[in-house]
Amino acid sequence: MNSDERRLEIINILNKLDEPISGTELAKKLGVSRQVIVQDIAILRASGEEIIATPQGYIILKDVDGNRIIKTIVCKHSTYDEIEDELKTIVDMGGKILDVIVEHPVYGEIKGSLMISSRLDVEKFIKNLKNTNAEPLSSLTDGIHIHSIEIEDEETFKKIIEKLEEKSYLIKD
């Protein structure tokens, strides 16, 4: 399989999946190294493919039924325990955390894809954060950050807001 065929196959695989797939897994399926996959993904992105890299792997977002509601919330906290609690609160109340965004004074908006939809995803994210000694993006902005969250309906959003306010994570206008 040449590089063009491999890239086409990557797109086919990503289009069939509803969950992220790791670069290592793609590499195994296609019989190449993970680094080749990373390069292929970069070339595909440069050609206009909307491939998102998440902590769980690569994905192409799909709007299957046209009924997705995406809202943003602004939060503040500082400890790993608070990060974990905030994320678990959102998924427990029915939200999917798409990303985290901070407004940096020099670089402007910095955004990281999360794609967290379960407690297991939260636990994996926190474990990865701690194991890599990486600082959360919110550490750049004194704990203040934005999440885009996907919800089924306005009632779900209202419940998430109420719970985050109760825990004092939410920043209001």
Contact map, one row per residue, 1 for C-alpha under 8 A:
11101100000000000000000000000000000000000000000000000000000000000000000000000000000000000000000000000000000000000000000000000000000000000000000000000000000000000000000000000
11111100000000000000000000000000000000000000000000000000000000000000000000000000000000000000000000000000000000000000000000000000000000000000000000000000000000000000000000000
11111110000000000000000000000000000000010000000000000000000000000000000000000000000000000000000000000000000000000000000000000000000000000000000000000000000000000000000000000
01111111000000000000000000000000000000000000000000000000000000000000000000000000000000000000000000000000000000000000000000000000000000000000000000000000000000000000000000000
11111111100000000000000000000000000000000000000000000000000000000000000000000000000000000000000000000000000000000000000000000000000000000000000000000000000000000000000000000
11111111110000000000000000000100000000000000000000000000000000000000000000000000000000000000000000000000000000000000000000000000000000000000000000000000000000000000000000000
00111111111000000000000000000000000000011001000000000000000000000000000000000000000000000000000000000000000000000000000000000000000000000000000000000000000000000000000000000
00011111111100000000000000000000000000000000000000000000000000000000000000000000000000000000000000000000000000000000000000000000000000000000000000000000000000000000000000000
00001111111110000000000000000000000000000000000000000000000000000000000000000000000000000000000000000000000000000000000000000000000000000000000000000000000000000000000000000
00000111111111000000000001000000000000000000000000000000000000000000000000000000000000000000000000000000000000000000000000000000000000000000000000000000000000000000000000000
00000011111111100000000000000000000000000000000000000000000000000000000000000000000000000000000000000000000000000000000000000000000000000000000000000000000000000000000000000
00000001111111110000000000000000000000000000000000000000000000000000000000000000000000000000000000000000000000000000000000000000000000000000000000000000000000000000000000000
00000000111111111000000000000000000000000000000000000000000000000000000000000000000000000000000000000000000000000000000000000000000000000000000000000000000000000000000000000
00000000011111111101100000000000000000000000000000000000011100000000000000000000000000000000000000000000000000000000000000000000000000000000000000000000000000000000000000000
00000000001111111100000000000000000000000000000000000000000100000000000000000000000000000000000000000000000000000000000000000000000000000000000000000000000000000000000000000
00000000000111111100000000000000000000000000000000000000000000000000000000000000000000000000000000000000000000000000000000000000000000000000000000000000000000000000000000000
00000000000011111111000000000000000000000000000000000000001000000000000000000000000000000000000000000000000000000000000000000000000000000000000000000000000000000000000000000
00000000000001111111000000000000000000000000000000000000001011000000000000000000000000000000000000000000000000000000000000000000000000000000000000000000000000000000000000000
00000000000000001111100000000000000000000000000000000000001000000000000000000000000000000000000000000000000000000000000000000000000000000000000000000000000000000000000000000
00000000000001001111110000000000000000000000000000000101111000000000000000000000000000000000000000000000000000000000000000000000000000000000000000000000000000000000000000000
00000000000001000011111011000000000000000000000000000001111000000000000000000000000000000000000000000000000000000000000000000000000000000000000000000000000000000000000000000
00000000000000000001111111000000000000000000000000000001110000000000000000000000000000000000000000000000000000000000000000000000000000000000000000000000000000000000000000000
00000000000000000000111111100000010011000000000000000000110000000000000000000000000000000000000000000000000000000000000000000000000000000000000000000000000000000000000000000
00000000000000000000011111110000110000000000000000000000000000000000000000000000000000000000000000000000000000000000000000000000000000000000000000000000000000000000000000000
00000000000000000000111111111000000000000000000000000000000000000000000000000000000000000000000000000000000000000000000000000000000000000000000000000000000000000000000000000
00000000010000000000111111111100010010000000000000000000000000000000000000000000000000000000000000000000000000000000000000000000000000000000000000000000000000000000000000000
00000000000000000000001111111111110110000000000000000000000000000000000000000000000000000000000000000000000000000000000000000000000000000000000000000000000000000000000000000
00000000000000000000000111111111100000000000000000000000000000000000000000000000000000000000000000000000000000000000000000000000000000000000000000000000000000000000000000000
00000000000000000000000011111110000000000000000000000000000000000000000000000000000000000000000000000000000000000000000000000000000000000000000000000000000000000000000000000
00000100000000000000000001111111000000000000000000000000000000000000000000000000000000000000000000000000000000000000000000000000000000000000000000000000000000000000000000000
00000000000000000000000000111111100000000000000000000000000000000000000000000000000000000000000000000000000000000000000000000000000000000000000000000000000000000000000000000
00000000000000000000000000110111110110000000000000000000000000000000000000000000000000000000000000000000000000000000000000000000000000000000000000000000000000000000000000000
00000000000000000000000100110011111110000000000000000000000000000000000000000000000000000000000000000000000000000000000000000000000000000000000000000000000000000000000000000
00000000000000000000001101100001111111000000000000000000000000000000000000000000000000000000000000000000000000000000000000000000000000000000000000000000000000000000000000000
00000000000000000000000000000000111111100000000000000000000000000000000000000000000000000000000000000000000000000000000000000000000000000000000000000000000000000000000000000
00000000000000000000000000100001111111110000000000000000000000000000000000000000000000000000000000000000000000000000000000000000000000000000000000000000000000000000000000000
00000000000000000000001001100001111111111000000000000000000000000000000000000000000000000000000000000000000000000000000000000000000000000000000000000000000000000000000000000
00000000000000000000001000000000011111111100000000000000000000000000000000000000000000000000000000000000000000000000000000000000000000000000000000000000000000000000000000000
00000000000000000000000000000000001111111110000000000000000000000000000000000000000000000000000000000000000000000000000000000000000000000000000000000000000000000000000000000
00100010000000000000000000000000000111111111000000000000000000000000000000000000000000000000000000000000000000000000000000000000000000000000000000000000000000000000000000000
00000010000000000000000000000000000011111111100000100000000000000000000000000000000000000000000000000000000000000000000000000000000000000000000000000000000000000000000000000
00000000000000000000000000000000000001111111110000000000000000000000000000000000000000000000000000000000000000000000000000000000000000000000000000000000000000000000000000000
00000000000000000000000000000000000000111111111000000000000000000000000000000000000000000000000000000000000000000000000000000000000000000000000000000000000000000000000000000
00000010000000000000000000000000000000011111111110100000000000000000000000000000000000000000000000000000000000000000000000000000000000000000000000000000000000000000000000000
00000000000000000000000000000000000000001111111111100000000000000000000000000000000000000000000000000000000000000000000000000000000000000000000000000000000000000000000000000
00000000000000000000000000000000000000000111111110000000000000000000000000000000000000000000000000000000000000000000000000000000000000000000000000000000000000000000000000000
00000000000000000000000000000000000000000011111110000000000000000000000000000000000000000000000000000000000000000000000000000000000000000000000000000000000000000000000000000
00000000000000000000000000000000000000000001111111000000000000000000000000000000000000000000000000000000000000000000000000000000000000000000000000000000000000000000000000000
00000000000000000000000000000000000000000001111111100000000000000000000000000000000000000000000000000000000000000000000000000000000000000000000000000000000000000000000000000
00000000000000000000000000000000000000000000100111110000000110000000000000000000000000000000000000000000000000000000000000000000000000000000000000000000000000000000000000000
00000000000000000000000000000000000000001001100011111000011110000000000000000000000000000000000000000000000000000000000000000000000000000000000000000000000000000000000000000
00000000000000000000000000000000000000000000000001111100011110000000000000000000000000000000000000000000000000001000000000000000000000000000000000000000000000000000000000000
00000000000000000000000000000000000000000000000000111111111000000000000000000000000000000000000000000000000000001000000000000000000000000000000000000000000000000000000000000
00000000000000000001000000000000000000000000000000011111111000000000000000000000000000000000000000000000000000011110000000000000000000000000000000000000000000000000000000000
00000000000000000000000000000000000000000000000000001111100000000000000000000000000000000000000000000000000000001110000000001000000000000000000000000000000000000000000000000
00000000000000000001110000000000000000000000000000001111110000000000000000000000000000000000000000000000000000000010000000000000000000000000000000000000000000000000000000000
00000000000000000001111000000000000000000000000000001111111000000000000000000000000000000000000000000000000000000000000000000000000000000000000000000000000000000000000000000
00000000000001000001111000000000000000000000000000111101111100000000000000000000000000000000000000000000000000000000000000000000000000000000000000000000000000000000000000000
00000000000001001111100000000000000000000000000000111100111110000000000000000000000000000000000000000000000000000000000000000000000000000000000000000000000000000000000000000
00000000000001100000000000000000000000000000000001110000011111000000000000000000000000000000000000000000000000000000000000000000000000000000000000000000000000000000000000000
00000000000000000100000000000000000000000000000001110000001111100000000000000000000000000000000000000000000000000000000000000000000000000000000000000000000000000000000000000
00000000000000000100000000000000000000000000000000000000000111110000000000000000000000000000000000000000000000000000000000000000000000000000000000000000000000000000000000000
00000000000000000000000000000000000000000000000000000000000011111111000000000000000000000000000000000000000000000000000000000000000000000000000000000000000000000000000000000
00000000000000000000000000000000000000000000000000000000000001111100000000000000000000000000000000000000000000000000000000000000000000000000000000000000000000000000000000000
00000000000000000000000000000000000000000000000000000000000000111111000000000000000000000000000000000000000000000000000000000000000000000000000000000000000000000000000000000
00000000000000000000000000000000000000000000000000000000000000111111000000000000000000000000000000000000000000000000000000000000000000000000000000000000000000000000000000000
00000000000000000000000000000000000000000000000000000000000000101111100000000000000000000000000000000000000000000000000000000000000000000000000000000001000000000000000000000
00000000000000000000000000000000000000000000000000000000000000101111110000000000000000000000000000000000000000000000000000000000000000000000000000000111000000000000000000000
00000000000000000000000000000000000000000000000000000000000000000011111000000000000000000000000000000000000000000000000000000000000000000000000000000111100000000000000000000
00000000000000000000000000000000000000000000000000000000000000000001111100000000000000000000000000000000000000000000000000000000000000000000000000011110000000000000000000000
00000000000000000000000000000000000000000000000000000000000000000000111110000000000000000000000000000000000000000000000000000000000000000000000000011110000010000000000000000
00000000000000000000000000000000000000000000000000000000000000000000011111000000000000000000000000000000000000000000000000000000000000000000000001111000000000000000000000000
00000000000000000000000000000000000000000000000000000000000000000000001111100000000000000000000000000000000000000000000000000000000000000000000001111000000000000000000001000
00000000000000000000000000000000000000000000000000000000000000000000000111110000000000000000000000000000000000000000000000000000000000000000000111100000000000000000000001110
00000000000000000000000000000000000000000000000000000000000000000000000011111000000000000000000000000000000000000000000000000000000000000000001111100000000000000000000011100
00000000000000000000000000000000000000000000000000000000000000000000000001111100000000000000000000000000000000000000000000000000000000000000011110000000000000000000000011100
00000000000000000000000000000000000000000000000000000000000000000000000000111110011000000000000000000000000000000000000000000000000000000000001100000000000000000000000010000
00000000000000000000000000000000000000000000000000000000000000000000000000011111011000000000000000000000000000000000000000000000000000000110011000000000000000000000000000000
00000000000000000000000000000000000000000000000000000000000000000000000000001111111000000000000000000000000000000000000000000000000000000000000000000000000000000000000000000
00000000000000000000000000000000000000000000000000000000000000000000000000000111111100000000000000000000000000000000000000000100000000000000000000000000000000000000000000000
00000000000000000000000000000000000000000000000000000000000000000000000000000011111110000000000000000000000000000000000000000000000000000000000000000000000000000000000000000
00000000000000000000000000000000000000000000000000000000000000000000000000001111111111000000000000000000000000000000000000000000000000000000000000000000000000000000000000000
00000000000000000000000000000000000000000000000000000000000000000000000000001111111111100000000000000000000000000000000000000000000000000000000000000000000000000000000000000
00000000000000000000000000000000000000000000000000000000000000000000000000000001111111110000000000000000000000000000000001100100000000000000000000000000000000000000000000000
00000000000000000000000000000000000000000000000000000000000000000000000000000000111111111000000000000000000000000000000000000000000000000000000000000000000000000000000000000
00000000000000000000000000000000000000000000000000000000000000000000000000000000011111111100000000000000000000000000000000000000000000000000000000000000000000000001000010000
00000000000000000000000000000000000000000000000000000000000000000000000000000000001111111110000010000000000000000000000001000000000000000000000000000000000000000000000000000
00000000000000000000000000000000000000000000000000000000000000000000000000000000000111111111000000000000000000000000011001000000000000000000000000000000000000000000000000000
00000000000000000000000000000000000000000000000000000000000000000000000000000000000011111111100000000000000000000000000000000000000000000000000000000000000000010011000000000
00000000000000000000000000000000000000000000000000000000000000000000000000000000000001111111111110000000000000000000000000000000000000000000000000000000000000010000000000000
00000000000000000000000000000000000000000000000000000000000000000000000000000000000000111111111110000000000000000001111000000000000000000000000000000000000000000000000000000
00000000000000000000000000000000000000000000000000000000000000000000000000000000000000011111111000000000000000000000011000000000000000000000000000000000000000000000000000000
00000000000000000000000000000000000000000000000000000000000000000000000000000000000000001111111000000000000000000000000000000000000000000000000000000000000100110000000000000
00000000000000000000000000000000000000000000000000000000000000000000000000000000000000000111111100000000000000000000000000000000000000000000000000000011000100010000000000000
00000000000000000000000000000000000000000000000000000000000000000000000000000000000000000111111110000000000000000000100000000000000000000000000000001111000110010000000000000
00000000000000000000000000000000000000000000000000000000000000000000000000000000000000000110011111000000000000000011110000000000000000000000000000001110000000000000000000000
00000000000000000000000000000000000000000000000000000000000000000000000000000000000000100110001111100000000000000111100000000000000000000000000000111100000000000000000000000
00000000000000000000000000000000000000000000000000000000000000000000000000000000000000000000000111110000000000001111000000000000000000000000000000111100000000000000000000000
00000000000000000000000000000000000000000000000000000000000000000000000000000000000000000000000011111000000000111110000000000000000000000000000000111000000000000000000000000
00000000000000000000000000000000000000000000000000000000000000000000000000000000000000000000000001111100000000111100000000000000000000001000000011110000000000000000000000000
00000000000000000000000000000000000000000000000000000000000000000000000000000000000000000000000000111110000011110000000000000000000000001000000011100000000000000000000000000
00000000000000000000000000000000000000000000000000000000000000000000000000000000000000000000000000011111000011100000000000000000000000001101100111000000000000000000000000000
00000000000000000000000000000000000000000000000000000000000000000000000000000000000000000000000000001111101111000000000000000000000000000000100010000000000000000000000000000
00000000000000000000000000000000000000000000000000000000000000000000000000000000000000000000000000000111111111000000000000000000000000000001100000000000000000000000000000000
00000000000000000000000000000000000000000000000000000000000000000000000000000000000000000000000000000011111100000000000000000000000000000000000000000000000000000000000000000
00000000000000000000000000000000000000000000000000000000000000000000000000000000000000000000000000000001111100000000000000000000000000000000000000000000000000000000000000000
00000000000000000000000000000000000000000000000000000000000000000000000000000000000000000000000000000011111111000000000000000000000000000000000000000000000000000000000000000
00000000000000000000000000000000000000000000000000000000000000000000000000000000000000000000000000000011111111000000000000000000000000000000000000000000000000000000000000000
00000000000000000000000000000000000000000000000000000000000000000000000000000000000000000000000000001111001111100000000000000000000000000000000000000000000000000000000000000
00000000000000000000000000000000000000000000000000000000000000000000000000000000000000000000000000001111001111110000000000000000000000000000000000000000000000000000000000000
00000000000000000000000000000000000000000000000000000000000000000000000000000000000000000000000000111100000011111000000000000000000000000000000000000000000000000000000000000
00000000000000000000000000000000000000000000000000000100000000000000000000000000000000000000000000111000000001111100000000000000000000000000000000000000000000000000000000000
00000000000000000000000000000000000000000000000000011110000000000000000000000000000000000000000001110000000000111110000000000000000000000000000000000000000000000000000000000
00000000000000000000000000000000000000000000000000000110000000000000000000000000000000000000000011110000000000011111000000000000000000000000000000000000000000000000000000000
00000000000000000000000000000000000000000000000000000111000000000000000000000000000000000000000111100000000000001111100000000000000000000000000000000000000000000000000000000
00000000000000000000000000000000000000000000000000000000000000000000000000000000000000000010000111000000000000000111110011000000000000000000000000000000000000000000000000000
00000000000000000000000000000000000000000000000000000000000000000000000000000000000000000010001110000000000000000011111011000000000000000000000000000000000000000000000000000
00000000000000000000000000000000000000000000000000000000000000000000000000000000000000010011000100000000000000000001111111000000000000000000000000000000000000000000000000000
00000000000000000000000000000000000000000000000000000000000000000000000000000000000000010011000000000000000000000000111111100000000000000000000000000000000000000000000000000
00000000000000000000000000000000000000000000000000000000000000000000000000000000000000000000000000000000000000000000011111110000000000000000000000000000000000000000000000000
00000000000000000000000000000000000000000000000000000000000000000000000000000000000000000000000000000000000000000001111111111000000000000000000000000000000000000000000000000
00000000000000000000000000000000000000000000000000000000000000000000000000000000000100110000000000000000000000000001111111111100000000000000000000000000000000000000000000000
00000000000000000000000000000000000000000000000000000000000000000000000000000000000100000000000000000000000000000000001111111110000000000000000000000000000000000000000000000
00000000000000000000000000000000000000000000000000000000000000000000000000000000000000000000000000000000000000000000000111111111000000000000000000000000000000000000000000000
00000000000000000000000000000000000000000000000000000010000000000000000000000000000000000000000000000000000000000000000011111111100000000000000000000000000000000000000000000
00000000000000000000000000000000000000000000000000000000000000000000000000000001000100000000000000000000000000000000000001111111110000000000000000000000000000000000000000000
00000000000000000000000000000000000000000000000000000000000000000000000000000000000000000000000000000000000000000000000000111111111000000000000000000000000000000000000000000
00000000000000000000000000000000000000000000000000000000000000000000000000000000000000000000000000000000000000000000000000011111111100000000000000000000000000000000000000000
00000000000000000000000000000000000000000000000000000000000000000000000000000000000000000000000000000000000000000000000000001111111111110000000000000000000000000000000000000
00000000000000000000000000000000000000000000000000000000000000000000000000000000000000000000000000000000000000000000000000000111111111000000000000000000000000000000000000000
00000000000000000000000000000000000000000000000000000000000000000000000000000000000000000000000000000000000000000000000000000011111111000000000000000000000000000000000000000
00000000000000000000000000000000000000000000000000000000000000000000000000000000000000000000000000000000000000000000000000000001111111000000000000000000000000000000000000000
00000000000000000000000000000000000000000000000000000000000000000000000000000000000000000000000000000000000000000000000000000000111111100000000000000000000000000000000000000
00000000000000000000000000000000000000000000000000000000000000000000000000000000000000000000000000000000000000000000000000000000111111110000000000000000000000000000000000000
00000000000000000000000000000000000000000000000000000000000000000000000000000000000000000000000000000000000000000000000000000000100011111010000000000000000000000000000000000
00000000000000000000000000000000000000000000000000000000000000000000000000000000000000000000000000000000000000000000000000000000100001111111000000000000000000000000000000000
00000000000000000000000000000000000000000000000000000000000000000000000000000000000000000000000000011100000000000000000000000000000000111111100010000000000000000000000000000
00000000000000000000000000000000000000000000000000000000000000000000000000000100000000000000000000000100000000000000000000000000000000011111111110000000000000000000000000000
00000000000000000000000000000000000000000000000000000000000000000000000000000100000000000000000000000000000000000000000000000000000000111111111100000000000000000000000000000
00000000000000000000000000000000000000000000000000000000000000000000000000000000000000000000000000000101000000000000000000000000000000011111111000000000000000000000000000000
00000000000000000000000000000000000000000000000000000000000000000000000000000000000000000000000000000111000000000000000000000000000000001111111110000000000000000000000000000
00000000000000000000000000000000000000000000000000000000000000000000000000010100000000000000000000000000000000000000000000000000000000000111111100000000000000000000000000000
00000000000000000000000000000000000000000000000000000000000000000000000000111100000000000000000000000000000000000000000000000000000000000111111110000000000000000000000000000
00000000000000000000000000000000000000000000000000000000000000000000000001111000000000000000000000000100000000000000000000000000000000000110111111000000000000000000000000000
00000000000000000000000000000000000000000000000000000000000000000000000001110000000000000000000000011110000000000000000000000000000000001100101111100000000000000000000000000
00000000000000000000000000000000000000000000000000000000000000000000000111100000000000000000000000011100000000000000000000000000000000000000000111110000000000000000000000000
00000000000000000000000000000000000000000000000000000000000000000000000111100000000000000000000011111000000000000000000000000000000000000000000011111000000000000000000000000
00000000000000000000000000000000000000000000000000000000000000000000011110000000000000000000000011110000000000000000000000000000000000000000000001111100000000000000000000000
00000000000000000000000000000000000000000000000000000000000000000000011110000000000000000000001111100000000000000000000000000000000000000000000000111110000000000000000000000
00000000000000000000000000000000000000000000000000000000000000000001111000000000000000000000001111000000000000000000000000000000000000000000000000011111000000000000000000000
00000000000000000000000000000000000000000000000000000000000000000001111000000000000000000000011100000000000000000000000000000000000000000000000000001111110110000000000000000
00000000000000000000000000000000000000000000000000000000000000000011100000000000000000000000011000000000000000000000000000000000000000000000000000000111110100000000000000000
00000000000000000000000000000000000000000000000000000000000000000000100000000000000000000000000000000000000000000000000000000000000000000000000000000011111110000000000000000
00000000000000000000000000000000000000000000000000000000000000000000000000000000000000000000000000000000000000000000000000000000000000000000000000000011111111000000000000000
00000000000000000000000000000000000000000000000000000000000000000000000000000000000000000000000000000000000000000000000000000000000000000000000000000000111111100000000000000
00000000000000000000000000000000000000000000000000000000000000000000000000000000000000000000111000000000000000000000000000000000000000000000000000000011111111110000000000000
00000000000000000000000000000000000000000000000000000000000000000000001000000000000000000000001000000000000000000000000000000000000000000000000000000010111111111000000000000
00000000000000000000000000000000000000000000000000000000000000000000000000000000000000000000000000000000000000000000000000000000000000000000000000000000011111111100000000000
00000000000000000000000000000000000000000000000000000000000000000000000000000000000000000000100000000000000000000000000000000000000000000000000000000000001111111110000000000
00000000000000000000000000000000000000000000000000000000000000000000000000000000000000001100111000000000000000000000000000000000000000000000000000000000000111111111000000000
00000000000000000000000000000000000000000000000000000000000000000000000000000000000000000000000000000000000000000000000000000000000000000000000000000000000011111111100001000
00000000000000000000000000000000000000000000000000000000000000000000000000000000000000000000000000000000000000000000000000000000000000000000000000000000000001111111110000000
00000000000000000000000000000000000000000000000000000000000000000000000000000000000000001000000000000000000000000000000000000000000000000000000000000000000000111111111000000
00000000000000000000000000000000000000000000000000000000000000000000000000000000000001001000000000000000000000000000000000000000000000000000000000000000000000011111111111000
00000000000000000000000000000000000000000000000000000000000000000000000000000000000000000000000000000000000000000000000000000000000000000000000000000000000000001111111111000
00000000000000000000000000000000000000000000000000000000000000000000000000000000000000000000000000000000000000000000000000000000000000000000000000000000000000000111111110000
00000000000000000000000000000000000000000000000000000000000000000000000000000000000000000000000000000000000000000000000000000000000000000000000000000000000000000011111111000
00000000000000000000000000000000000000000000000000000000000000000000000000000000000000000000000000000000000000000000000000000000000000000000000000000000000000000001111111100
00000000000000000000000000000000000000000000000000000000000000000000000000111000000001000000000000000000000000000000000000000000000000000000000000000000000000000001111111100
00000000000000000000000000000000000000000000000000000000000000000000000011110000000000000000000000000000000000000000000000000000000000000000000000000000000000001001101111110
00000000000000000000000000000000000000000000000000000000000000000000000001110000000000000000000000000000000000000000000000000000000000000000000000000000000000000000000111111
00000000000000000000000000000000000000000000000000000000000000000000000001000000000000000000000000000000000000000000000000000000000000000000000000000000000000000000000001111
00000000000000000000000000000000000000000000000000000000000000000000000000000000000000000000000000000000000000000000000000000000000000000000000000000000000000000000000000111
